[in-house]
Structures are given as C-alpha cells and as structure tokens.
Amino acid sequence: MILIDKSSSSAIVYDFDTTLSFPVSANDYLELAIRDEKNMLGKYHRYIVKIISSQLLYDGLYLVCFE
C-alpha cells in the first residue's frame, strides 16, 4: 500500500516497501518502482486498486475497505 500526497504542486509518494528514497516524487516512483510488465507472465501482472482514505478503516492488523 502506498500513500500519494497531492497537496503540493507535484505529487509525492510514500512507500515503505521499496528501497527508493523517502518520500519520492510521483514521476520518479513510476519510473523506478512501477516497471513495464510486458516481459512477465500474465498471472504475475499487478492488480492495482484505488482506495479513498475516507473509505479505509484500520482494524487491528487488517485494513478494511468499504465500498
């Protein structure tokens, strides 16, 4: 899970699961962390879901999303 802060003129990404600098610009994040999948088998492609923070509830060790 990542957090994207769009409160300034350029978006900033907070991702605790990469070795990139912290935080990193959205452009750098897309170029360095989200790479092309064309050489991967389809079953290994990413599945990305956008979760609005107002719909997210922290419950113990689980993150629960309400639609």
C-alpha positions in Angstrom: 0.0 0.0 0.0 1.3 3.5 -0.8 0.2 7.0 0.1 0.1 9.7 -2.6 0.2 13.2 -1.3 -1.2 15.7 -3.8 -1.4 18.7 -1.5 1.6 20.4 -3.3 2.1 21.2 -7.0 3.9 17.9 -7.6 2.6 14.6 -6.1 4.8 12.8 -3.5 4.7 9.1 -2.9 5.2 7.4 0.5 6.0 3.7 0.0 7.5 1.7 2.9 8.1 -1.4 0.7 10.7 -0.1 -1.7 14.4 0.8 -1.5 13.8 4.2 -3.1 14.4 7.5 -1.2 11.6 8.5 1.1 9.4 10.3 0.1 9.8 10.2 -3.7 8.2 12.2 -6.4 5.4 10.5 -8.3 7.3 10.7 -11.6 10.4 9.0 -10.1 8.2 6.4 -8.4 6.5 5.5 -11.6 9.8 5.2 -13.5 11.8 3.4 -10.8 9.2 1.3 -8.8 6.4 0.6 -11.3 8.1 -1.1 -14.3 6.9 -2.5 -17.5 5.1 -5.8 -17.3 5.3 -6.9 -21.0 8.0 -9.5 -20.2 6.0 -11.0 -17.3 3.6 -13.8 -17.5 0.0 -12.6 -17.2 -0.5 -14.3 -13.8 2.2 -12.1 -12.4 0.8 -8.7 -13.5 0.0 -6.2 -10.9 -3.5 -5.7 -9.6 -4.0 -2.1 -8.5 -7.0 -0.9 -6.6 -7.6 2.7 -5.7 -8.8 3.1 -2.1 -10.1 6.5 -1.0 -8.8 7.3 2.5 -12.2 8.1 3.8 -13.3 4.5 3.0 -10.4 2.9 4.8 -10.7 1.7 8.4 -7.8 0.3 10.4 -9.0 -2.7 12.4 -6.2 -4.4 14.4 -3.7 -5.9 11.8 -6.2 -5.7 8.9 -7.0 -2.9 6.6 -10.7 -3.0 5.6 -12.1 -1.1 2.6 -15.8 -0.2 2.5 -17.3 0.4 -1.0 
